[in-house]
Amino acid sequence: MLPSHYFTHAPKGYSHAESATLTTAGLTVWRALVVDGQLKPGATVLVLGTGGVSIFGLQMAKAMGASVIATSSSDAKLEKLRALGADHTINYRANPEWGKAVRALTDGRGVDHVIEVGGPGTLPQSITACRIGGHIALIGVITGRAGPVPTAALMARQQRLQGLIVGSRQEQREMIRALETTGIKPVIDSTFELAQLADAFRHEASGTHFGKICVSV
Ligand SMILES: NC(=O)c1ccc[n+]([C@@H]2O[C@H](COP(=O)([O-])OP(=O)(O)OC[C@H]3O[C@@H](n4cnc5c(N)ncnc54)[C@H](OP(=O)(O)O)[C@@H]3O)[C@@H](O)[C@H]2O)c1
């Protein structure tokens, strides 16, 4: 038994699998955009790759009236991102200088917010992509746990680099209210039975997924 204040209600109409996507991926990017980022309609948001965090970021930012630039290593996934509402897409594998490409798409200004899930391998490009005084939410370290950061560029561009780990119960309640109002549903790539857990991890490692991978218990 756990005390009731460990929980919140799930959004109305959500399945258990859909609800399970919220407490980590959903809540973290909600906090990045709404709580830490104070996102305003008309702002520009950059999301990296097509994992659960970034796709939630795209959906939430669009629902709040932001413009979204999204990246992926796959042109087929870029098409899916556009179908979900991305205003601009960039293949980061074909265009290793994607930070400059993002800047060009914003008339040289740079984006207001970066949902940074890559870590050391992507941060230098994210700093290039972000505007002077912009906000980089450091959520993930997919490319490695440590690495050089272009500190002079971060200083000169006067950016706020904010690390974060999920969010509070109150923030989760506010996110759920917003999900119910906007009708946003998570993008679930696939669901595996618990006995196929190893296959679920293999699928994640293959990098072919788009959105969340669920395990049914
Ligand atoms: N701080 C927190 O509280 C918190 C909460 C949730 C997650 N996380 C972390 O955030 C990260 C993302 O989580 P997730 O669940 O969204 O992961 P995921 O579902 O595994 O997605 C990872 C995606 O990142 C993209 N990617 C891989 N290498 C990349 C690179 N070099 N540059 C740009 N994109 C790259 C790939 O997209 P394409 O296939 O489209 O190229 C891949 O699909 C993980 O490190 C996770 O541990 C942290």
The ligand as an ORCA input file, in Angstrom:
! r2SCAN-3c Opt
* xyz 0 1
  N      15.540     14.234    -16.976
  C      14.471     13.452    -16.892
  O      13.712     13.490    -15.936
  C      14.177     12.536    -18.038
  C      12.860     12.126    -18.294
  C      12.606     11.328    -19.420
  C      13.665     10.932    -20.230
  N      14.937     11.336    -19.924
  C      16.036     11.021    -20.832
  O      15.797     11.738    -22.033
  C      16.349     11.018    -23.121
  C      15.267     10.808    -24.176
  O      14.283      9.957    -23.662
  P      13.233      9.285    -24.643
  O      12.387      8.385    -23.832
  O      12.590     10.337    -25.455
  O      14.245      8.423    -25.514
  P      13.991      7.452    -26.725
  O      12.519      7.187    -26.838
  O      14.915      6.321    -26.564
  O      14.393      8.332    -27.998
  C      15.654      8.585    -28.359
  C      15.625      9.292    -29.718
  O      16.673     10.227    -29.733
  C      17.111     10.424    -31.028
  N      18.564     10.472    -31.083
  C      19.451      9.469    -30.905
  N      20.701      9.938    -31.099
  C      20.580     11.250    -31.402
  C      21.496     12.267    -31.738
  N      22.809     12.036    -31.799
  N      21.023     13.504    -31.994
  C      19.684     13.759    -31.934
  N      18.771     12.834    -31.636
  C      19.229     11.590    -31.374
  C      16.568      9.291    -31.900
  O      15.622      9.895    -32.807
  P      15.610      9.532    -34.379
  O      15.433      8.037    -34.451
  O      14.434     10.295    -34.886
  O      16.896     10.002    -34.973
  C      15.870      8.383    -30.887
  O      14.674      7.852    -31.367
  C      16.923      9.729    -22.530
  O      18.294      9.950    -22.289
  C      16.170      9.582    -21.224
  O      16.886      8.836    -20.278
  C      15.196     12.125    -18.860
*
